[in-house]
Each structure stands twice: as C-alpha cells, then as structure tokens.
C-alpha cells in the first residue's frame, strides 16, 4: 500500500470534484488507500480511480470517503495546468544528465506506475 500511495499523482480537473488521481495497480489498492488520503486531505474534493477495476474512491470535503464500483463512471479528462508544467520542468531540470541511470530508475519506480505520472510523459 505504501508504494501505491507514493506513486499517486493528483491533478486539477474541472467540475465539482477538483482533484483526480488515476491508477492501474496490480492489486486492488483503492479501498486501502482511500482512508489515507481522506485523512491527509480532509478539506479537498477528490477521486481516486482504478482504471483496471472501474473502481473509484470519491471524497467530498469534510465527509467520509465512499467507494463506487460496478458502473461506468464519467471520469473527467486531466488538463495540463501551470503547476503540472512547472513540476515537469523542475523534474527535468534537477536531473544530472551524466548520472542518468535508467536501471536504477526502474528499480525504484517500476514502469507500470509511470503511465499516470506527468513527469514521465512526453
């Protein structure tokens, strides 16, 4: 569960739910992660959506997290915003090019986590 919470990236989306995190874990982690993020962000509206299982943890600010499953959910598309672009620029700027080690990166952050991480896009 700890690796799942570390690899989760939330992004702003339009609508009543402001933050969205899409994940594709090998195991069913959403029910285990939802209380962690509800405790960490009690004043935020967010959705943690598992693409593989069509399962979502929906949290309204100052309320408990609800697990929604078994139906086709209308998940809004992520939009690139200023902070996403800023984070990507920071990530690429901080890398020391001569010390780039793809094998070490793969060990510390497996490729299946990278699909929804903005700094790994492009």
C-alpha positions as a printed Julia matrix, in Angstrom:
122×3 Matrix{Float64}:
   0.0    0.0     0.0
   2.87   2.38    0.8
   4.27   2.21   -2.74
   0.77   2.81   -4.1
   0.32   5.98   -2.05
   3.77   7.21   -3.07
   3.05   6.78   -6.78
  -0.33   8.51   -6.72
  -0.45  11.84   -8.56
  -3.48  14.09   -8.21
  -4.3   16.7   -10.82
  -6.84  19.51  -11.02
  -9.91  18.84  -13.14
 -12.97  20.92  -13.85
 -16.3   20.28  -12.15
 -17.33  19.76   -8.55
 -14.57  17.23   -7.88
 -11.35  19.19   -8.06
  -8.59  16.55   -7.79
  -8.3   13.34   -9.78
  -5.8   10.51   -9.46
  -5.89   7.63  -11.93
  -4.1    4.41  -11.03
  -3.69   0.97  -12.55
  -2.31  -1.14   -9.69
  -1.78  -4.88   -9.95
  -3.72  -5.38   -6.7
  -6.95  -3.79   -5.5
  -5.41  -0.89   -3.56
  -8.09   1.8    -3.81
 -10.07   0.62   -0.74
  -6.83   0.56    1.25
  -5.62   3.98    0.04
  -8.86   5.95    0.32
  -8.81   6.47    4.1
  -5.16   7.54    3.99
  -5.94  10.32    1.53
  -9.22  11.26    3.24
  -7.24  11.81    6.46
  -4.48  13.66    4.63
  -6.76  15.94    2.56
  -9.97  16.4     4.59
 -10.73  19.8     3.02
 -10.43  18.65   -0.63
 -12.82  17.08   -3.12
 -11.05  14.23   -4.9
 -11.48  10.99   -6.83
  -9.01   8.09   -6.85
  -9.93   5.99   -9.87
  -8.68   2.46  -10.63
  -8.79   2.06  -14.42
  -8.34  -1.72  -14.27
 -11.24  -2.46  -11.93
 -13.52   0.51  -12.75
 -13.5    1.38   -9.07
 -13.39   4.86   -7.55
 -12.94   6.34   -4.11
 -14.93   9.59   -4.03
 -14.29  12.1    -1.27
 -16.27  15.27   -0.61
 -14.6   17.8     1.66
 -15.16  17.18    5.37
 -17.1   13.96    4.69
 -16.12  10.3     4.65
 -14.77   8.61    1.55
 -17.2    6.48   -0.49
 -16.25   3.55   -2.72
 -18.12   3.49   -6.05
 -17.88   0.39   -8.24
 -19.55  -1.69  -10.91
 -20.77   1.09  -13.13
 -19.3    3.1   -15.95
 -18.08   6.24  -14.26
 -17.78   9.56  -16.05
 -14.19  10.44  -15.16
 -13.16  13.89  -16.43
 -10.02  14.23  -18.52
  -6.93  15.65  -16.94
  -5.99  19.04  -18.21
  -2.44  20.23  -18.2
  -2.17  23.2   -15.88
   0.53  25.61  -14.81
   1.64  23.52  -11.81
   1.88  20.32  -13.86
   4.11  22.06  -16.39
   6.13  23.62  -13.59
   6.62  20.2   -11.94
   7.71  18.62  -15.23
  10.21  21.43  -15.8
  11.57  21.03  -12.26
  11.88  17.26  -12.64
  13.82  17.51  -15.9
  15.96  20.43  -14.7
  17.03  18.69  -11.49
  18.25  15.57  -13.27
  22.03  15.35  -13.57
  22.37  14.19  -17.19
  25.8   12.45  -16.83
  24.43  10.45  -13.87
  21.23   9.3   -15.59
  20.67   5.65  -14.63
  17.64   4.04  -16.26
  18.19   0.75  -14.46
  18.15   2.41  -11.04
  15.01   4.34  -12.02
  13.31   1.1   -13.0
  14.22  -0.44   -9.65
  12.93   2.48   -7.6
   9.85   3.24   -9.74
   8.53   0.35  -11.86
   7.24   1.27  -15.31
   3.6    0.35  -14.61
   3.43   3.27  -12.11
   4.66   5.8   -14.68
   1.67   5.83  -17.01
  -0.17   8.48  -14.99
   2.83  10.47  -13.75
   3.14  13.8   -15.58
   6.92  13.98  -15.22
   7.25  10.69  -17.11
   5.1   11.85  -20.03
   6.45  13.23  -23.34
